């Protein structure tokens, strides 16, 4: 019985340290958009990137708060993914064709 308890303790310790070995990063960045529909598309795109834990975007301030696993992805990869669905970020601009296909209420004023 003692050997069995030791085995489970060892498994628990390994799982515990493995789950905390990767770095969870919290950051903020700007995403241009307008409305709740934009928020849904932006959030879905971000969460499709492996390693993203959450993304919350404020349509008034245009600021997104993100938490992700830096061993699996980077802020650059997330911003590229968001730009690929039509939304400019502070670092990447969406392709004009994708932007032009956004719903009319989602067409934000683009920065130069």
C-alpha positions in Angstrom: 0.0 0.0 0.0 2.8 2.4 0.8 4.4 1.8 -2.6 1.1 2.6 -4.2 0.8 5.9 -2.4 4.4 6.8 -3.3 3.6 6.1 -7.0 0.5 8.4 -7.0 2.5 11.1 -5.1 5.2 10.9 -7.8 2.6 11.1 -10.6 1.0 14.1 -8.9 4.3 15.9 -8.5 5.2 15.3 -12.2 1.9 16.6 -13.4 2.0 19.6 -11.1 5.4 20.7 -12.3 4.7 20.0 -15.9 1.6 22.2 -15.8 3.5 25.1 -14.4 6.7 24.7 -16.4 5.4 26.8 -19.3 5.1 30.5 -18.9 1.7 32.1 -19.1 2.0 35.6 -20.4 -0.5 38.5 -20.0 -0.3 41.4 -22.4 -2.4 44.2 -23.9 -2.5 45.4 -27.5 -4.7 47.4 -29.9 -7.2 45.8 -32.3 -9.3 48.0 -34.6 -13.0 47.1 -34.9 -16.4 48.5 -33.9 -19.0 46.2 -32.5 -20.1 42.9 -30.9 -19.9 41.1 -34.2 -16.3 42.2 -34.5 -15.6 41.0 -30.9 -17.0 37.5 -31.8 -14.8 37.2 -34.9 -11.7 38.6 -33.1 -12.1 36.4 -30.1 -12.8 33.3 -32.2 -9.7 33.9 -34.3 -7.5 34.5 -31.2 -8.7 31.4 -29.5 -8.1 29.3 -32.6 -4.3 29.8 -32.0 -2.9 27.0 -29.9 -1.8 28.3 -26.6 -4.2 31.2 -26.2 -6.0 30.9 -22.9 -8.2 34.0 -23.2 -8.7 37.2 -25.1 -11.0 40.0 -24.0 -11.4 43.0 -26.4 -13.0 46.3 -25.5 -14.7 47.9 -28.6 -14.6 51.4 -27.1 -10.9 51.5 -26.2 -9.8 49.0 -28.9 -7.6 47.4 -26.3 -7.4 43.6 -26.0 -6.2 41.8 -23.0 -4.7 38.4 -23.7 -3.2 35.5 -21.7 -1.3 32.8 -23.6 1.2 30.0 -23.2 4.5 31.4 -24.5 5.8 27.9 -25.1 3.1 27.3 -27.7 2.6 30.7 -29.4 3.6 34.4 -29.4 1.8 37.7 -29.5 3.0 38.1 -33.1 1.2 34.9 -34.1 -2.0 35.9 -32.5 -1.9 39.4 -34.1 -1.3 37.8 -37.5 -4.3 35.5 -37.0 -6.5 38.5 -36.1 -5.3 40.4 -39.1 -6.0 37.4 -41.3 -9.8 37.7 -40.5 -9.9 41.4 -41.3 -8.9 43.4 -38.3 -5.9 45.6 -38.1 -3.8 45.3 -35.0 -1.1 47.7 -33.7 1.5 45.6 -35.6 -0.3 44.0 -38.6 -2.7 45.3 -41.2 -5.4 43.1 -42.6 -5.4 42.5 -46.3 -7.6 45.0 -48.1 -9.7 42.3 -49.7 -10.5 40.6 -46.4 -11.2 44.0 -44.8 -13.6 44.9 -47.7 -15.5 41.7 -47.1 -16.3 42.6 -43.5 -20.0 43.3 -42.6 -20.7 47.1 -43.1 -21.0 47.7 -39.4 -17.6 46.2 -38.8 -15.7 48.5 -41.2 -13.7 50.6 -38.9 -11.6 53.7 -39.8 -8.3 52.3 -40.8 -5.0 53.9 -39.6 -2.5 54.8 -42.3 
